[in-house]
Amino acid sequence: MQFASRLALAVAALILAFSVVHAQQRTGGLDPIDALVASTHDFGLPGWAPRPMEPAANRTTAARIELGRHLFYDTRLSLDGSMACASCHEQARAFTDGRATSPGVTGQQTPRNAMSLANVAYFPVLTWANPLMKHLEQQAIVPLIGQEPVELGLAGREADMVRRLAAEPIYPRLFANAFPEAGGEISLATVVRALAAFQRSLISLRSPYDRYRYEGDVDAISDSAIRGEALFFSERLECHHCHNGINFADTVLHERNKAGEIAFHNTGLYNLDGKGAYPAPNIGIAEITGRPEDMGRFRAPSLRNVAVTAPYMHDGSIATLDEVIDHYAAGGRTIAAGPHAGIGRANPLKSSFVPGFTLTPGERADLLAFLTSLTDRQFLTDPRFSNPWTNNEVRK
């Protein structure tokens, strides 16, 4: 597919998303999703953490979060009742799914790895490679009714979804509590707003490293992890250039940084033609921009909970954290066989932050200890984010 065609598809998808979330007459008076403001909801943040931003027209409330949680785990949001949002975003894996790519209801695979939803509220741009996708209300439309690829498969079946939800005894009350201004309407627009509210509540800031670095608990992490932190933030390894700040990612938006920083990087995974080509359809933001220099540029993912979110990279092509370290130590992929044809290390479009480095066995162990210290066990088991349909909160 040519760049122009890909751009046309992306724009069409965003027009569809906006047409749904902006449909004021069809949603009982809901306002368009536009201006961002600092959230006033009590997320239970530690004192050092900034508040996330949210659309003024979809302010986070406990009622919207609770409705969104029920919808997130509800298989009625798929064509055949076989899948839910949680099928590709499991809490125990920091809301990833442990697969390289994920199958939709038709068996069609997504082209990219399921990103973690931890701290998604702090990202000014969503997904691996779409600089136009800036609101969770937009993004929620894609798995529901998107067709390239088909995920939950509800395109053209939105009315069926509404009927199924309306038939569940608990939903009329939940929708009424969440959207009184819309008369408790059950619609695609209120569904995506509730899903967005729940996802904004998925905040992970209670790791051992957080207790050590931000709360002064000097015993929260090991000496090995402390040495690994120094390596991670050194100019020798360069990791911190793309993984920094509250999210360990260089794309961030919150009340203290309202402009929002956005960056995309080529990490030398592929080089099919010796000129920097990546395998279609995973060509990075070049799919949207059409600019040759954007080939292979993807958003740096958050490293929070990274020890439980394998496999890694945009296509899930690296299985373990040890192998990720190997990749960056080599300055890019060195394999030239099978699907990894071409030497990624020699990609002329590769980021200057991937020059390669050497580590002793002890330094490698320290770096891994630091990365493991970013795991927030409380987040992975917090009942506020769990499946309400299986924990006796409701009877399905």
Secondary structure, 3 states (H helix, E strand, C coil): CCHHHHHHHHHHHHHHHHHHHCCCHHHCCCCCCCCEEECCCCCCCCCCCCCCEEECCCCCCHHHHHHHHHHHCCHHHCCCCCCCHHHCCEHHHCCECCCCCCECCCCCECCCCCCCCCCHHHCCCCCCCCCCCCCHHHHCHHHHHCECCECCCCCCCHHHHHHHHHCCCCHHHHHHHHCHHHCCCCCHHHHHHHHHHHHHCCCCCCCHHHHHHCCCCCCCCCHHHHHHHHHHCCCCCCHHHCCCCCCCCCCEEECCEEEEECCEECCCCCCCCCCCCCCCCCCECHHHHCCHHHCCEEECCCCCCHHHCCCECCCCCECCHHHHHHHHHCCCCCCCCHHHCCCHHHCCCCCCCCCCCCCCHHHHHHHHHHHHCCCCHHHHHCHHHCCCCCCCCCCC
